[in-house]
């Protein structure tokens, strides 16, 4: 009995002293998504008040809950966009695995906040998700436009039945769509956008567009609808979908957002290599 007791004590001691497998612990922890649904309401470039912001945030919350892959945190301000320690149980960017912006307007962030957001993606390898009007934000912050892929430059057709082509049918974020489809939404025209820096997943079919509208500015007739890109160590997804409540009700569009969050969090893999527009 004495021998067994000594052996038991040794085993317990070994168990207590055994190294903790932090990789397995990290894999077991649910991911965390921070969703910023904020509009600038003062000064210049005040943001448009989208009726679908609440539905967008609720959809991302439900997708995380249904998939059991992530917990979602909502904020209608930019307070948590920092790496500084915050009081009162507030979580800073280090707590999260990806950030989603459904923002409009020219927000005033501190230099530390701007640096923290870029570092969160570029250096920490975290995820960034731009929803609909995210490029209609932070116009005085060029690095933001570089990260997301461009800036808002109008929506020539307003809300309409947008004719969409799937450009990358092997990509997990869009492979469930038919090759061509139409959806009721407001599609943005983007400036400072380059296929040399992004991999386009969806685009408009220019053969079904009224290109004579005065607001059409892209002479190349290239209107990207969704794209992905690597930004340093991190992953960026953007789609212009999401202006209308009907968009968030579509199961195929919801599936796109689910897969987008998964990819930006590193739960799935996809080729983000930039490439020219396909010939056909």
PAZAPA-4460 file (N, C-alpha, C; in steps of 0.05 Angstrom, whole numbers, plus 32768, in hexadecimal, padded with zeros to 4 digits):
% residues 280
    n_x    n_y    n_z   ca_x   ca_y   ca_z    c_x    c_y    c_z   seq   type   mol
   8010   7FE8   8000   8000   8000   8000   8011   8019   8000     1      X     A
   8027   8018   8010   8039   802F   8011   8044   8035   7FF6     2      X     A
   804C   8020   7FE7   8057   8023   7FCC   8042   8030   7FB9     3      X     A
   8029   8027   7FBB   8014   8032   7FAA   800F   8050   7FB0     4      X     A
   8010   8057   7FCB   800C   8073   7FD2   8022   8084   7FC7     5      X     A
   803B   807B   7FC9   8051   808A   7FBE   804E   808D   7FA0     6      X     A
   8046   8078   7F92   8042   8079   7F75   802D   808D   7F6E     7      X     A
   8017   808D   7F7D   8001   809F   7F78   8009   80BC   7F7B     8      X     A
   8019   80C1   7F91   8022   80DC   7F96   8034   80E5   7F7F     9      X     A
   8045   80D4   7F75   8057   80DA   7F5F   8048   80E1   7F46    10      X     A
   8033   80D1   7F40   8023   80D5   7F28   8014   80F0   7F2A    11      X     A
   800A   80F6   7F42   7FFC   8110   7F45   8010   8127   7F41    12      X     A
   8028   8124   7F4D   803C   8139   7F4A   8044   813D   7F2D    13      X     A
   8046   8126   7F1F   804D   8128   7F02   8037   8136   7EF3    14      X     A
   801E   8130   7EFA   8008   813C   7EEC   8007   815A   7EF1    15      X     A
   800D   8162   7F0A   800D   817F   7F10   8023   818D   7F02    16      X     A
   803A   817F   7EFF   8051   818C   7EF3   8053   8189   7ED5    17      X     A
   8040   817A   7EC9   8041   8175   7EAC   803C   818F   7E9E    18      X     A
   804A   8193   7E87   8047   81AC   7E78   802B   81AE   7E6D    19      X     A
   8020   81C6   7E6D   8005   81CA   7E62   8007   81CD   7E44    20      X     A
   7FF5   81C0   7E36   7FF5   81C2   7E19   7FE4   81DA   7E11    21      X     A
   7FF1   81F1   7E0F   7FE2   820A   7E09   7FD5   8209   7DEE    22      X     A
   7FE1   81FB   7DDB   7FD5   81F9   7DC0   7FB9   81EC   7DC1    23      X     A
   7FB7   81D6   7DD0   7F9E   81C9   7DD3   7F89   81DA   7DE1    24      X     A
   7F93   81E8   7DF6   7F81   81FA   7E04   7F76   8210   7DF2    25      X     A
   7F88   821B   7DE1   7F80   8231   7DCF   7F6C   8226   7DBB    26      X     A
   7F70   820D   7DB1   7F5E   8202   7D9E   7F43   81FD   7DAA    27      X     A
   7F42   81F6   7DC4   7F29   81EF   7DD1   7F19   8208   7DD7    28      X     A
   7F26   821F   7DDA   7F17   8238   7DE0   7F07   8241   7DC8    29      X     A
   7EEF   8249   7DCD   7EDF   8255   7DB7   7EEB   826F   7DAE    30      X     A
   7EE9   8275   7D95   7EF4   828E   7D8A   7EE2   82A5   7D93    31      X     A
   7EEC   82BD   7D90   7EDD   82D5   7D98   7EDC   82EA   7D81    32      X     A
   7EC5   82F2   7D7A   7EC1   8306   7D65   7EB6   8320   7D71    33      X     A
   7EC4   8335   7D6B   7EBA   8350   7D72   7EAD   835D   7D5A    34      X     A
   7E94   8365   7D5D   7E85   8372   7D47   7E81   838F   7D4E    35      X     A
   7E8B   83A1   7D3E   7E88   83BE   7D42   7E72   83C8   7D2E    36      X     A
   7E5B   83D0   7D39   7E46   83DB   7D29   7E43   83F8   7D2F    37      X     A
   7E55   8408   7D26   7E57   8424   7D2E   7E54   8437   7D16    38      X     A
   7E47   844E   7D1B   7E45   8463   7D06   7E4F   847D   7D12    39      X     A
   7E5F   848B   7D02   7E67   84A6   7D0B   7E50   84B9   7D07    40      X     A
   7E49   84C8   7D1C   7E32   84D9   7D1A   7E39   84F7   7D1E    41      X     A
   7E53   84FD   7D1F   7E5A   8519   7D23   7E6F   8521   7D0E    42      X     A
   7E71   853B   7D09   7E85   8545   7CF7   7E81   853D   7CDA    43      X     A
   7E97   853C   7CCB   7E96   8536   7CAF   7E93   8518   7CAB    44      X     A
   7E89   8511   7C93   7E85   84F5   7C8B   7E76   84E5   7CA1    45      X     A
   7E5F   84EF   7CA8   7E4E   84E0   7CBA   7E44   84C7   7CAD    46      X     A
   7E42   84B2   7CBD   7E3B   8498   7CB2   7E1D   8494   7CAC    47      X     A
   7E17   8485   7C97   7DFC   847E   7C91   7DF2   8469   7CA6    48      X     A
   7DD9   846D   7CAE   7DCD   845B   7CC2   7DC0   8443   7CB5    49      X     A
   7DCE   842D   7CB4   7DC3   8415   7CA7   7DAF   8407   7CBA    50      X     A
   7D98   8402   7CAF   7D83   83F3   7CBF   7D8B   83D7   7CC4    51      X     A
   7D9D   83CB   7CB4   7DA4   83AF   7CB6   7DBB   83A9   7CC9    52      X     A
   7DC6   83BE   7CD6   7DDD   83BA   7CE8   7DD6   83A6   7CFE    53      X     A
   7DBF   83AA   7D0B   7DB7   8398   7D21   7DB4   837B   7D17    54      X     A
   7DA8   8379   7D00   7DA4   835E   7CF4   7DBF   8351   7CEE    55      X     A
   7DD1   8361   7CE4   7DEC   8356   7CDD   7DFA   834C   7CF7    56      X     A
   7DF9   835C   7D0C   7E06   8354   7D25   7DF8   833B   7D31    57      X     A
   7DDE   833A   7D30   7DCF   8323   7D3A   7DD6   830A   7D2A    58      X     A
   7DD8   830E   7D10   7DDF   82F7   7CFF   7DFA   82EB   7D06    59      X     A
   7E0E   82FC   7D09   7E28   82F2   7D11   7E28   82E5   7D2C    60      X     A
   7E18   82F0   7D3F   7E15   82E4   7D59   7E09   82C8   7D56    61      X     A
   7DF4   82C6   7D46   7DE6   82AC   7D43   7DF8   8297   7D35    62      X     A
   7E07   82A1   7D21   7E19   828E   7D13   7E2E   8283   7D25    63      X     A
   7E39   8293   7D37   7E4C   828A   7D4A   7E40   8276   7D5E    64      X     A
   7E28   827C   7D67   7E1A   826B   7D7A   7E12   8251   7D6E    65      X     A
   7E07   8252   7D55   7DFE   8239   7D48   7E15   8227   7D41    66      X     A
   7E2B   8233   7D38   7E42   8223   7D31   7E53   821A   7D49    67      X     A
   7E4F   8227   7D60   7E5E   8224   7D79   7E7C   822A   7D75    68      X     A
   7E83   823A   7D61   7E9F   8240   7D5B   7EA8   825A   7D68    69      X     A
   7E97   826D   7D6D   7EA0   8286   7D78   7E8A   8293   7D88    70      X     A
   7E92   82A5   7D9B   7E80   82B6   7DA9   7E83   82D2   7D9D    71      X     A
   7E6C   82E0   7D9C   7E6B   82FB   7D8F   7E66   8311   7DA3    72      X     A
   7E75   8326   7DA1   7E73   833D   7DB2   7E6C   8356   7DA1    73      X     A
   7E56   8363   7DA8   7E4C   837B   7D99   7E55   8394   7DA6    74      X     A
   7E5D   83A8   7D96   7E62   83C3   7D9F   7E59   83D7   7D8A    75      X     A
   7E4D   83ED   7D94   7E45   8402   7D81   7E58   841A   7D84    76      X     A
   7E6F   8415   7D8F   7E84   842A   7D91   7E9F   841E   7D8C    77      X     A
   7EB4   842D   7D8D   7ECF   8424   7D86   7EE1   8421   7D9F    78      X     A
   7ED5   8421   7DB7   7EE4   8421   7DD0   7EF7   840A   7DD2    79      X     A
   7EEF   83F2   7DCA   7F00   83DA   7DCD   7F16   83D7   7DB8    80      X     A
   7F16   83E9   7DA5   7F2A   83E7   7D90   7F45   83F2   7D99    81      X     A
   7F51   83E4   7DAB   7F6B   83ED   7DB7   7F79   83D4   7DC2    82      X     A
   7F92   83D7   7DC8   7FA1   83C2   7DD6   7FA9   83CB   7DF2    83      X     A
   7FA0   83E3   7DF9   7FA5   83ED   7E14   7F92   83DE   7E27    84      X     A
   7F9B   83DB   7E40   7F8B   83CF   7E55   7F73   83E1   7E5B    85      X     A
   7F5B   83D6   7E5C   7F43   83E5   7E60   7F37   83DF   7E7B    86      X     A
   7F29   83F2   7E87   7F1D   83ED   7EA1   7F01   83E1   7E9F    87      X     A
   7EF7   83D9   7EB6   7EDB   83D1   7EB7   7ED4   83B8   7EA7    88      X     A
   7EE6   83A4   7EA6   7EE1   838B   7E98   7EE0   838E   7E7A    89      X     A
   7EE7   83A5   7E6F   7EE7   83A8   7E52   7EFD   8398   7E46    90      X     A
   7EF8   838B   7E2F   7F0B   837A   7E21   7F18   838A   7E0A    91      X     A
   7F32   838A   7E09   7F3F   8397   7DF2   7F43   8383   7DDB    92      X     A
   7F50   838C   7DC6   7F53   837C   7DAE   7F61   8361   7DB3    93      X     A
   7F73   8360   7DC7   7F81   8347   7DCC   7F6E   8330   7DD4    94      X     A
   7F56   8336   7DDC   7F43   8322   7DE5   7F36   8314   7DCD    95      X     A
   7F37   8320   7DB6   7F27   8316   7D9F   7F38   8309   7D8A    96      X     A
   7F2A   82F9   7D79   7F37   82EB   7D63   7F31   82F7   7D48    97      X     A
   7F1C   8306   7D46   7F15   8315   7D2D   7F03   832C   7D35    98      X     A
   7F04   8340   7D24   7EF3   8358   7D27   7EE3   835C   7D0D    99      X     A
   7EC9   8362   7D10   7EB8   8368   7CF9   7EAF   8385   7CFB   100      X     A
   7EB1   8393   7CE5   7EA9   83AF   7CE4   7E90   83B2   7CD2   101      X     A
   7E7A   83BB   7CDE   7E63   83C5   7CCE   7E61   83E3   7CD5   102      X     A
   7E73   83F3   7CCA   7E77   840F   7CD2   7E72   8421   7CBA   103      X     A
   7E6B   843A   7CC1   7E6A   844F   7CAC   7E73   8469   7CB9   104      X     A
   7E80   8479   7CA9   7E89   8493   7CB3   7EA6   8495   7CBA   105      X     A
   7EAF   84AD   7CBF   7ECB   84B2   7CC3   7ED0   84B5   7CE1   106      X     A
   7ED5   849E   7CEE   7ED9   849E   7D0B   7EF3   84AA   7D13   107      X     A
   7EF4   84B5   7D2B   7F0C   84BF   7D37   7F18   84AB   7D4A   108      X     A
   7F2D   849D   7D41   7F3B   848A   7D51   7F56   8496   7D5A   109      X     A
   7F60   848E   7D71   7F7A   8497   7D79   7F8F   8489   7D68   110      X     A
   7FA8   8493   7D68   7FBD   8486   7D5A   7FC2   846A   7D65   111      X     A
   7FBF   8467   7D80   7FC3   844D   7D8C   7FAD   8439   7D82   112      X     A
   7F95   8442   7D80   7F7F   8430   7D76   7F85   8428   7D59   113      X     A
   7F8D   843A   7D49   7F92   8433   7D2D   7FA9   841F   7D2B   114      X     A
   7FBE   8423   7D3B   7FD4   8411   7D3B   7FCC   83F6   7D46   115      X     A
   7FBB   83F5   7D5A   7FB2   83DC   7D66   7FA2   83CC   7D53   116      X     A
   7F90   83D8   7D43   7F80   83C9   7D30   7F91   83BD   7D1A   117      X     A
   7FA3   83CC   7D0F   7FB5   83C2   7CFB   7FC6   83AB   7D06   118      X     A
   7FD1   83AF   7D1E   7FE2   839A   7D2A   7FD2   8381   7D30   119      X     A
   7FB9   8384   7D38   7FA8   836E   7D3E   7FA6   835B   7D26   120      X     A
   7FA4   8366   7D0F   7FA2   8355   7CF6   7FBE   834F   7CEC   121      X     A
   7FCE   8363   7CE6   7FE7   8360   7CD8   7FFC   8350   7CE8   122      X     A
   7FFE   8356   7D02   8013   834A   7D13   800A   8332   7D23   123      X     A
   7FF1   8334   7D2D   7FE7   831E   7D3E   7FDA   8308   7D2E   124      X     A
   7FD6   830D   7D14   7FCA   82F8   7D04   7FAC   82F3   7D09   125      X     A
   7F9F   8308   7D12   7F82   8305   7D18   7F72   830C   7CFE   126      X     A
   7F57   830C   7D01   7F46   8310   7CEA   7F37   832A   7CEA   127      X     A
   7F31   8334   7CD1   7F21   834C   7CCE   7F0C   8346   7CB9   128      X     A
   7EF3   834E   7CBF   7EDC   8349   7CAE   7ECE   8364   7CA9   129      X     A
   7ECD   836C   7C8F   7EC0   8385   7C88   7EA4   837F   7C7D   130      X     A
   7E90   838C   7C89   7E74   8387   7C81   7E6A   83A0   7C73   131      X     A
   7E60   839C   7C5B   7E53   83B0   7C4B   7E60   83CB   7C4B   132      X     A
   7E5A   83DC   7C5F   7E63   83F8   7C5F   7E7E   83FC   7C6D   133      X     A
   7E8C   83E6   7C74   7EA6   83EA   7C81   7EB9   83FB   7C71   134      X     A
   7EBA   83FA   7C56   7ECC   840B   7C47   7EC2   8429   7C47   135      X     A
   7EAA   842E   7C51   7EA0   8449   7C53   7EA7   8454   7C6E   136      X     A
   7EC0   8451   7C77   7EC9   8458   7C92   7EE6   845F   7C91   137      X     A
   7EEE   846F   7CA4   7F0B   8475   7CAA   7F1A   847F   7C91   138      X     A
   7F0E   8493   7C84   7F1A   849E   7C6B   7F34   84AC   7C70   139      X     A
   7F39   84B5   7C88   7F52   84C3   7C8E   7F67   84B0   7C99   140      X     A
   7F64   8496   7C95   7F76   8482   7C9F   7F7D   846F   7C88   141      X     A
   7F90   8476   7C77   7F96   8467   7C5F   7F9D   8449   7C64   142      X     A
   7FAA   8444   7C7B   7FB1   8428   7C81   7F98   8416   7C84   143      X     A
   7F82   8422   7C8D   7F69   8413   7C8F   7F5F   840B   7C73   144      X     A
   7F60   841E   7C60   7F58   8417   7C45   7F6A   8402   7C39   145      X     A
   7F83   8403   7C3F   7F96   83EF   7C36   7F8F   83D4   7C41   146      X     A
   7F88   83D3   7C5A   7F82   83B9   7C67   7F68   83AD   7C5C   147      X     A
   7F53   83BD   7C5A   7F3A   83B2   7C51   7F38   83AE   7C33   148      X     A
   7F48   83BE   7C24   7F49   83BA   7C07   7F3F   83D1   7BF6   149      X     A
   7F36   83E7   7C03   7F2C   83FE   7BF4   7F18   840E   7C03   150      X     A
   7F0D   8423   7BF6   7EFA   8435   7C02   7EE1   8437   7BF1   151      X     A
   7ECB   843C   7BFF   7EB1   8440   7BF2   7EB2   8457   7BDD   152      X     A
   7EA7   8451   7BC6   7EA6   8465   7BB0   7E8B   8466   7BA3   153      X     A
   7E76   8463   7BB3   7E5B   8464   7BA9   7E4E   8449   7BA4   154      X     A
   7E34   8449   7BA0   7E25   8431   7B99   7E12   8439   7B82   155      X     A
   7E1C   8437   7B69   7E0E   8442   7B52   7DF2   8438   7B4E   156      X     A
   7DEC   841F   7B57   7DD2   8413   7B51   7DC0   8413   7B6A   157      X     A
   7DCA   841F   7B80   7DBB   841F   7B99   7DB3   8402   7BA0   158      X     A
   7D9C   83FD   7BAB   7D93   83E2   7BB1   7D85   83D6   7B99   159      X     A
   7D8F   83C0   7B90   7D84   83B3   7B78   7D8A   8395   7B78   160      X     A
   7D7E   8387   7B65   7D84   836B   7B62   7DA0   8368   7B55   161      X     A
   7DB4   8365   7B65   7DCF   8366   7B5C   7DD7   834B   7B4F   162      X     A
   7DE0   834C   7B36   7DE9   8333   7B28   7E06   832C   7B30   163      X     A
   7E09   8316   7B3D   7E23   830F   7B49   7E2F   82F6   7B3C   164      X     A
   7E49   82F6   7B38   7E58   82E0   7B2D   7E6B   82D6   7B42   165      X     A
   7E6B   82BB   7B46   7E7E   82AF   7B58   7E99   82AB   7B49   166      X     A
   7EAD   82B9   7B53   7EC7   82B9   7B45   7EDA   82A4   7B4E   167      X     A
   7ED6   829B   7B67   7EE8   8287   7B73   7ED8   8270   7B7E   168      X     A
   7ECD   825F   7B6D   7EBA   824A   7B77   7EC6   8235   7B89   169      X     A
   7EE0   8234   7B8C   7EEC   8221   7B9F   7EEF   822C   7BBB   170      X     A
   7EEA   8246   7BBE   7EEE   8253   7BD8   7ED7   824C   7BEB   171      X     A
   7EDE   8244   7C04   7EC9   823B   7C16   7EB4   8251   7C1D   172      X     A
   7EBB   826A   7C19   7EA8   827F   7C20   7E93   8283   7C0B   173      X     A
   7E97   827A   7BF3   7E84   8280   7BDE   7E7D   8267   7BCD   174      X     A
   7E89   8250   7BD2   7E85   8239   7BC1   7E69   822E   7BC2   175      X     A
   7E59   8235   7BD6   7E3E   822C   7BD8   7E2A   823C   7BC7   176      X     A
   7E33   8253   7BBD   7E22   8263   7BAA   7E21   8256   7B8F   177      X     A
   7E0C   825A   7B80   7E0D   8252   7B63   7E20   8264   7B55   178      X     A
   7E29   825C   7B3D   7E3D   826B   7B2E   7E34   8288   7B2A   179      X     A
   7E1A   828C   7B24   7E0F   82A7   7B21   7DF5   82A8   7B31   180      X     A
   7DF0   82BE   7B3E   7DD7   82C2   7B4D   7DD2   82E0   7B50   181      X     A
   7DBA   82E6   7B59   7DB2   8302   7B5E   7DA9   8305   7B7B   182      X     A
   7DAF   831C   7B86   7DA7   8321   7BA2   7DA0   833F   7BA5   183      X     A
   7D8B   8344   7BB5   7D82   835F   7BBB   7D95   836C   7BCF   184      X     A
   7DA5   837F   7BC6   7DB8   838B   7BD7   7DC3   83A5   7BCA   185      X     A
   7DD3   83B3   7BDA   7DE0   83CC   7BD0   7DFE   83C6   7BCD   186      X     A
   7E07   83C7   7BB5   7E23   83BE   7BAF   7E34   83D7   7BAC   187      X     A
   7E4A   83D7   7BBB   7E5C   83EE   7BBC   7E70   83ED   7BA4   188      X     A
   7E76   8405   7B9B   7E8C   8409   7B89   7EA4   8412   7B9A   189      X     A
   7EBB   8406   7B95   7ED2   840A   7BA7   7EE9   8417   7B99   190      X     A
   7EF4   842C   7BA5   7F0C   8438   7B99   7F25   842F   7BA8   191      X     A
   7F3C   8433   7B9C   7F55   842A   7BA7   7F56   840C   7BAA   192      X     A
   7F45   83FE   7B9B   7F44   83E1   7B9C   7F56   83D5   7B86   193      X     A
   7F65   83C0   7B8D   7F76   83B3   7B79   7F76   8395   7B7C   194      X     A
   7F73   8387   7B66   7F74   836A   7B66   7F90   8360   7B6B   195      X     A
   7FA4   8372   7B6A   7FBF   836A   7B71   7FC2   8365   7B8F   196      X     A
   7FAF   836F   7B9F   7FB1   836C   7BBC   7F9A   835C   7BC8   197      X     A
   7F87   8354   7BB8   7F6F   8346   7BC3   7F69   832E   7BB0   198      X     A
   7F5C   831A   7BBC   7F51   8304   7BAC   7F33   8307   7BAB   199      X     A
   7F28   830D   7B94   7F0B   8312   7B91   7EFD   82F7   7B91   200      X     A
   7EE7   82F6   7BA1   7ED6   82DE   7BA2   7EBD   82E1   7B93   201      X     A
   7EB1   82F9   7B94   7E98   82FF   7B86   7E9B   831A   7B78   202      X     A
   7E8E   831D   7B61   7E8D   8336   7B53   7E72   833A   7B45   203      X     A
   7E6C   8352   7B3E   7E54   8357   7B2E   7E58   834E   7B11   204      X     A
   7E43   8346   7B04   7E44   8340   7AE7   7E3E   835A   7AD9   205      X     A
   7E54   8366   7ACE   7E51   8381   7AC2   7E3F   8380   7AA9   206      X     A
   7E3B   8368   7A9D   7E2A   8366   7A85   7E0D   8369   7A8C   207      X     A
   7E06   8369   7AA6   7DEB   836C   7AAE   7DE6   8386   7ABE   208      X     A
   7DFA   8398   7ABC   7DF8   83B1   7ACB   7DF2   83C8   7AB8   209      X     A
   7DE6   83DD   7AC3   7DE3   83F6   7AB4   7DFC   8407   7ABA   210      X     A
   7E0F   8406   7AA8   7E28   8414   7AAB   7E27   8431   7AA2   211      X     A
   7E10   8439   7A99   7E0C   8455   7A90   7E05   8467   7AA7   212      X     A
   7E01   845C   7ABE   7DFA   846D   7AD6   7E11   8480   7ADC   213      X     A
   7E0B   8499   7AE1   7E20   84AD   7AE6   7E33   84A6   7AFD   214      X     A
   7E29   8497   7B11   7E39   8491   7B28   7E4E   847A   7B23   215      X     A
   7E4C   846D   7B0C   7E60   8458   7B06   7E7B   8465   7B00   216      X     A
   7E8F   845E   7B10   7EA9   846A   7B0D   7EBF   8456   7B03   217      X     A
   7EBA   843D   7B07   7ECF   8429   7B00   7ECE   8424   7AE2   218      X     A
   7EE1   842E   7AD4   7EE2   842A   7AB7   7EE9   840E   7AAF   219      X     A
   7EF5   83FE   7AC2   7EFC   83E2   7ABC   7EE4   83CF   7ABF   220      X     A
   7ECD   83DA   7AC8   7EB4   83CA   7ACB   7EB8   83B3   7ADF   221      X     A
   7ECA   83B6   7AF1   7ED1   83A1   7B04   7EC6   83A9   7B20   222      X     A
   7EB0   839C   7B28   7EA3   83A2   7B41   7EA4   838A   7B54   223      X     A
   7EB8   8389   7B65   7EBB   8373   7B78   7EA5   8375   7B8D   224      X     A
   7E9B   835E   7B95   7E85   835C   7BA9   7E8F   8350   7BC3   225      X     A
   7EA3   833E   7BC1   7EAF   8332   7BD9   7ECC   832A   7BD2   226      X     A
   7EDD   832E   7BE6   7EF9   8326   7BE1   7F06   831F   7BFC   227      X     A
   7F1D   8311   7BFA   7F2E   830B   7C11   7F4A   8314   7C0B   228      X     A
   7F59   8318   7C21   7F75   831F   7C1E   7F84   8319   7C37   229      X     A
   7F9D   8315   7C35   7FAF   8313   7C4C   7FB9   832F   7C52   230      X     A
   7FBA   8336   7C6C   7FC5   834F   7C74   7FDA   8348   7C89   231      X     A
   7FF3   8348   7C81   8008   833E   7C94   8002   8321   7C9A   232      X     A
   8001   831B   7CB4   7FFB   8300   7CBD   7FDD   82FA   7CBE   233      X     A
   7FCD   830F   7CBB   7FB0   830D   7CBF   7FA0   8309   7CA6   234      X     A
   7F86   8305   7CA9   7F74   82FF   7C93   7F5D   8314   7C93   235      X     A
   7F57   831D   7C7B   7F42   8331   7C78   7F2D   8327   7C64   236      X     A
   7F14   832A   7C6B   7EFD   8324   7C59   7EEB   833D   7C57   237      X     A
   7EE2   8343   7C3F   7ECF   8358   7C3B   7EBA   8350   7C27   238      X     A
   7EA1   8358   7C2D   7E8B   8355   7C1A   7E79   836E   7C1C   239      X     A
   7E70   8377   7C05   7E5E   838E   7C04   7E41   8385   7C0B   240      X     A
   7E3C   836B   7C0C   7E21   8362   7C15   7E1B   836C   7C31   241      X     A
   7E01   8370   7C36   7DF8   8376   7C51   7DE9   838F   7C55   242      X     A
   7DE3   839E   7C40   7DD4   83B7   7C42   7DB7   83B1   7C49   243      X     A
   7DAB   839D   7C3D   7D8F   8397   7C41   7D8A   8381   7C55   244      X     A
   7D73   8382   7C63   7D6C   836C   7C75   7D69   8352   7C66   245      X     A
   7D5F   8354   7C4D   7D5C   833C   7C3D   7D76   832D   7C39   246      X     A
   7D8C   833C   7C37   7DA6   8330   7C33   7DAD   831D   7C4B   247      X     A
   7DA7   8327   7C63   7DAE   8317   7C7B   7D9B   8300   7C7F   248      X     A
   7D84   8300   7C71   7D71   82EA   7C73   7D79   82D3   7C60   249      X     A
   7D8A   82D8   7C4C   7D90   82C3   7C39   7DA3   82AE   7C45   250      X     A
   7D9B   8295   7C45   7DAD   8280   7C50   7DC8   827F   7C42   251      X     A
   7DC9   8283   7C28   7DE3   8281   7C1A   7DF6   8299   7C22   252      X     A
   7DEA   82B0   7C27   7DFB   82C7   7C2F   7E03   82C3   7C4C   253      X     A
   7DF2   82B8   7C5D   7DF9   82B2   7C79   7E10   829E   7C79   254      X     A
   7E0F   828A   7C67   7E24   8276   7C66   7E3F   8284   7C5E   255      X     A
   7E3E   8298   7C4D   7E56   82A6   7C45   7E62   82B3   7C5E   256      X     A
   7E52   82C1   7C6E   7E5C   82CE   7C86   7E67   82BA   7C9A   257      X     A
   7E5A   82A3   7C9D   7E64   828E   7CAF   7E80   8285   7CA6   258      X     A
   7E83   827F   7C8D   7E9D   8276   7C83   7EB2   828C   7C84   259      X     A
   7EA9   82A5   7C80   7EBC   82BB   7C82   7EC8   82BE   7C9E   260      X     A
   7EB6   82BD   7CB2   7EC0   82BE   7CCE   7ED3   82A7   7CD4   261      X     A
   7ECC   828F   7CCB   7EDD   8278   7CD0   7EF8   827C   7CC3   262      X     A
   7EF9   8286   7CAB   7F13   8289   7C9D   7F23   829F   7CAB   263      X     A
   7F17   82B5   7CB1   7F27   82CB   7CBD   7F32   82C2   7CD8   264      X     A
   7F24   82B0   7CE6   7F2E   82A6   7D00   7F42   828F   7CFD   265      X     A
   7F48   8287   7CE5   7F5B   8272   7CE1   7F50   8256   7CE5   266      X     A
   7F35   8253   7CE5   7F29   8239   7CE9   7F27   8229   7CCF   267      X     A
   7F29   8237   7CB8   7F29   822A   7C9E   7F3F   8236   7C8D   268      X     A
   7F44   822A   7C77   7F59   8234   7C65   7F4D   823B   7C4A   269      X     A
   7F59   824F   7C3D   7F50   8258   7C22   7F67   8267   7C16   270      X     A
   7F69   8265   7BFB   7F7E   8272   7BEC   7F77   8290   7BE9   271      X     A
   7F87   82A1   7BF5   7F83   82BE   7BF3   7F96   82CB   7BE0   272      X     A
   7FA3   82BC   7BCF   7FB7   82C7   7BBD   7FA9   82D9   7BA9   273      X     A
   7FB1   82F2   7BA6   7FA5   8304   7B92   7FA9   82F9   7B76   274      X     A
   7F96   82FF   7B64   7F97   82F5   7B49   7F88   8308   7B37   275      X     A
   7F8E   8309   7B1D   7F7F   831A   7B0B   7F62   8310   7B08   276      X     A
   7F52   8320   7AFD   7F36   8318   7AF7   7F37   8302   7AE2   277      X     A
   7F28   82ED   7AE7   7F27   82D7   7AD4   7F1D   82E0   7AB9   278      X     A
   7F26   82D3   7AA4   7F1F   82DC   7A89   7F01   82D8   7A83   279      X     A
   7EF5   82C4   7A90   7ED9   82C0   7A8B   7EC9   82C1   7AA6   280      X     A
***
